[in-house]
Structures are given as structure tokens and as C-alpha cells.
Amino acid sequence: MRPENISNVYARYKYLVDGIKDAKSVPTSHIPFLSGQRKFAGLSVGGRFSALALNTMKSAANSCLSAEAPDGDGFKYLNKLRSELYASVKQRAESRTKTGQRKRSRTILKTANDKKAQAEYLNVILTKAYSELLANIHTLSYDKETTDRIKIRIDNIVERHLEVYGAILQPDLNADQVGLSVVDGGRDK
């Protein structure tokens, strides 16, 4: 392996590590070169490193970065760093294009629609649960084992509740329509 290829790959490694530490240091013009292995091999940064053939970069990375790599595969490690840097800077490149703006707008709209659909679904579930609970409480007032005192309290609770929240289920609902009445002294008239 030629020494200039090894120093070229090592300079690429330092470039990726520095870029990961400070993504703003990566010029926007370099971002497309980070999108794939072959494009990255073709990247030339004046004064630091020049373009290489992909196979040359693979061989040089395996010989000079295998000690740095967790699994001993220098090229795989270099490629992982390239992917990581690209993931952190690609949105910056997209933000400058109309395509990126449209993509972000669609993503924001989809997220908003998803949240709206989820809220509507939860409202349906909550309304069903509320209706069922209210019906069960109301049914208790007709249970033969429930004392008169408890029946009166249940009727009063349901009546007050319907006065305040009845419009949730039926806009024109009032206590007379559901057969509730206020009793004097704990007895029906």
C-alpha cells in the first residue's frame, strides 16, 4: 500500500471525526459527497486529501484504521463514520432546496394530520367511556338494593352533571328529557 493513500484515508478519517464533532464545519458543497461510499471516495478537499478509487480507499482504510475500528474492519468503520456525518448534515443541505422544503412541509402536515386523527380517536373513546359511565351511574338509581338516600344523591349528581356537560352528548339535552327530577326532603312528589 502506498503511503500517500494511507495518509489520504487517515486525513478522511480525521475529516469525518472533526465533522461529527462540529457538523457546521462541513461545507454545504461537501454534503452530496457524503451520501455514498463511491461519492465519498471521489471527494477532494484541497490541502487535506484528494480523490481516490473506491477499492484503493477500502484497502487503505483496512490497513490504517483497523486498530481504531471496534470490529477490526477499518473500511466498515470509515463508512459508518461517513454515514453518521451524512445523517447529521443532510438536513442542512435539504433546507436550501425547494425539494427539501416541500418534503419538510409534507412531513409537518402528515405529523399534524396524524396527531389530529389520534385526538379524534381519543375523543370518540372518551365519549364512549363517559356515556357508559354516566349510564351505569344512572342505572344505579333504579337498582332495588340502592337506598332512597343514595338514589336521591345519584339523581342530583346526574342532573347537575347533565346541566353542565349534557351538551357534549346531545346539544338540547336537559334533565326533564331523561326523567330526572329534584325531590323535596328526600321523597318523590
C-alpha positions as CSV (number, residue, x, y, z in Angstrom):
1,M,0.0,0.0,0.0
2,R,1.4,3.4,-1.0
3,P,2.0,5.8,1.9
4,E,0.2,8.7,0.2
5,N,-3.0,6.5,0.0
6,I,-2.8,5.7,3.7
7,S,-2.3,9.3,4.6
8,N,-5.2,10.3,2.3
9,V,-7.5,7.8,4.1
10,Y,-6.3,8.9,7.5
11,A,-7.0,12.5,6.6
12,R,-10.5,11.4,5.5
13,Y,-10.9,9.7,8.9
14,K,-9.9,13.0,10.7
15,Y,-12.2,15.0,8.5
16,L,-15.2,12.7,9.4
17,V,-14.4,12.7,13.1
18,D,-14.0,16.5,13.1
19,G,-17.2,16.9,11.1
20,I,-19.1,14.7,13.6
21,K,-17.9,16.8,16.5
22,D,-18.9,20.0,14.7
23,A,-21.3,19.4,11.8
24,K,-21.3,23.1,10.9
25,S,-17.6,22.8,9.9
26,V,-18.6,20.7,6.9
27,P,-19.2,22.9,3.9
28,T,-22.6,22.6,2.2
29,S,-20.8,21.7,-1.1
30,H,-19.3,18.6,0.6
31,I,-22.7,17.1,1.8
32,P,-23.6,15.4,-1.5
33,F,-20.2,13.6,-1.4
34,L,-21.1,12.1,2.0
35,S,-24.2,10.3,0.6
36,G,-22.4,7.2,-0.6
37,Q,-19.1,5.3,-0.5
38,R,-18.2,5.9,-4.1
39,K,-19.0,9.6,-3.9
40,F,-17.0,10.0,-0.7
41,A,-14.0,8.3,-2.4
42,G,-14.3,11.0,-5.1
43,L,-14.3,13.9,-2.6
44,S,-11.2,16.1,-2.8
45,V,-10.5,18.7,-0.2
46,G,-7.7,20.9,-1.2
47,G,-4.7,20.7,1.2
48,R,-6.1,17.7,3.1
49,F,-6.9,14.8,0.7
50,S,-7.6,14.1,-2.9
51,A,-10.0,11.8,-4.8
52,L,-9.3,8.0,-4.7
53,A,-10.6,4.9,-6.3
54,L,-13.1,3.2,-4.0
55,N,-11.1,0.0,-3.9
56,T,-8.0,1.9,-3.0
57,M,-9.8,3.7,-0.2
58,K,-11.1,0.3,1.1
59,S,-7.7,-1.3,1.1
60,A,-6.0,1.8,2.7
61,A,-8.7,2.0,5.3
62,N,-8.4,-1.6,6.3
63,S,-4.6,-1.2,6.7
64,C,-4.5,2.1,8.6
65,L,-7.8,2.2,10.5
66,S,-8.3,-1.4,11.7
67,A,-6.8,-0.5,15.1
68,E,-9.3,2.3,15.5
69,A,-12.3,0.1,14.4
70,P,-14.2,-1.7,17.1
71,D,-14.5,-4.9,15.0
72,G,-11.1,-4.5,13.3
73,D,-12.6,-3.7,9.9
74,G,-11.2,-0.2,9.0
75,F,-13.3,0.4,5.9
76,K,-16.5,-0.6,7.7
77,Y,-15.6,1.9,10.5
78,L,-14.8,4.7,8.0
79,N,-18.1,4.1,6.2
80,K,-20.0,4.1,9.5
81,L,-18.4,7.5,10.3
82,R,-19.3,8.8,6.8
83,S,-23.0,7.7,7.3
84,E,-23.1,9.2,10.7
85,L,-21.8,12.6,9.5
86,Y,-24.1,12.5,6.5
87,A,-27.1,11.9,8.7
88,S,-26.3,14.9,10.8
89,V,-25.7,17.3,7.9
90,K,-28.1,16.1,5.2
91,Q,-31.0,18.2,6.5
92,R,-28.9,21.3,6.2
93,A,-28.4,20.5,2.5
94,E,-32.1,19.8,2.0
95,S,-33.1,23.0,3.8
96,R,-31.6,25.0,0.9
97,T,-33.6,23.3,-1.8
98,K,-37.2,23.6,-2.8
99,T,-37.5,19.8,-2.8
100,G,-36.3,19.8,0.8
101,Q,-38.8,22.5,1.7
102,R,-41.6,20.6,0.1
103,K,-40.5,17.4,1.9
104,R,-40.4,19.1,5.3
105,S,-43.8,20.7,4.6
106,R,-45.3,17.3,3.8
107,T,-43.7,15.8,6.9
108,I,-45.1,18.6,9.1
109,L,-48.5,18.2,7.5
110,K,-48.5,14.5,7.9
111,T,-47.5,14.8,11.6
112,A,-50.3,17.3,12.2
113,N,-52.8,15.1,10.4
114,D,-51.7,12.1,12.4
115,K,-52.0,14.0,15.7
116,K,-55.4,15.2,14.7
117,A,-56.6,11.7,13.8
118,Q,-55.2,10.4,17.1
119,A,-57.1,13.2,19.0
120,E,-60.3,12.4,17.2
121,Y,-59.9,8.7,18.0
122,L,-59.3,9.5,21.7
123,N,-62.3,11.8,21.7
124,V,-64.5,9.0,20.4
125,I,-63.1,6.6,23.0
126,L,-63.5,9.1,25.9
127,T,-67.1,10.0,24.8
128,K,-68.0,6.3,24.7
129,A,-66.4,5.8,28.2
130,Y,-68.1,8.9,29.6
131,S,-71.5,7.8,28.2
132,E,-71.2,4.3,29.6
133,L,-70.1,5.6,33.0
134,L,-73.0,8.1,33.1
135,A,-75.5,5.4,32.1
136,N,-74.2,3.0,34.7
137,I,-74.4,5.7,37.4
138,H,-78.0,6.5,36.3
139,T,-78.9,2.8,36.3
140,L,-77.8,2.6,39.9
141,S,-80.7,4.9,40.9
142,Y,-83.2,2.2,39.6
143,D,-81.5,-0.7,41.5
144,K,-83.8,-2.1,44.1
145,E,-80.9,-2.6,46.5
146,T,-79.9,1.0,46.4
147,T,-81.3,3.0,49.3
148,D,-83.5,6.0,48.8
149,R,-80.9,8.4,50.1
150,I,-78.3,7.1,47.6
151,K,-80.8,7.2,44.8
152,I,-81.6,10.9,45.5
153,R,-77.8,11.7,45.6
154,I,-77.3,9.9,42.3
155,D,-80.2,11.7,40.7
156,N,-78.9,15.0,41.9
157,I,-75.4,14.3,40.7
158,V,-76.6,13.1,37.3
159,E,-78.9,16.2,37.0
160,R,-76.1,18.6,37.9
161,H,-73.8,16.8,35.5
162,L,-76.2,16.9,32.6
163,E,-76.9,20.6,33.2
164,V,-73.2,21.4,32.9
165,Y,-72.0,18.7,30.4
166,G,-75.1,17.5,28.7
167,A,-74.3,19.4,25.5
168,I,-71.3,17.1,24.9
169,L,-73.6,14.2,24.0
170,Q,-76.8,16.0,22.9
171,P,-77.0,19.7,22.4
172,D,-80.6,20.1,23.5
173,L,-80.5,17.6,26.4
174,N,-82.0,18.6,29.7
175,A,-82.8,16.8,33.0
176,D,-86.6,16.6,32.2
177,Q,-85.9,14.6,29.0
178,V,-84.0,11.9,30.9
179,G,-86.6,11.5,33.6
180,L,-84.7,13.1,36.4
181,S,-86.4,15.3,39.0
182,V,-85.3,17.2,42.1
183,V,-87.0,15.8,45.2
184,D,-88.1,17.7,48.2
185,G,-86.9,16.4,51.6
186,G,-85.7,13.1,50.1
187,R,-89.0,11.9,48.7
188,D,-90.5,11.9,45.3
189,K,-93.7,14.1,44.8
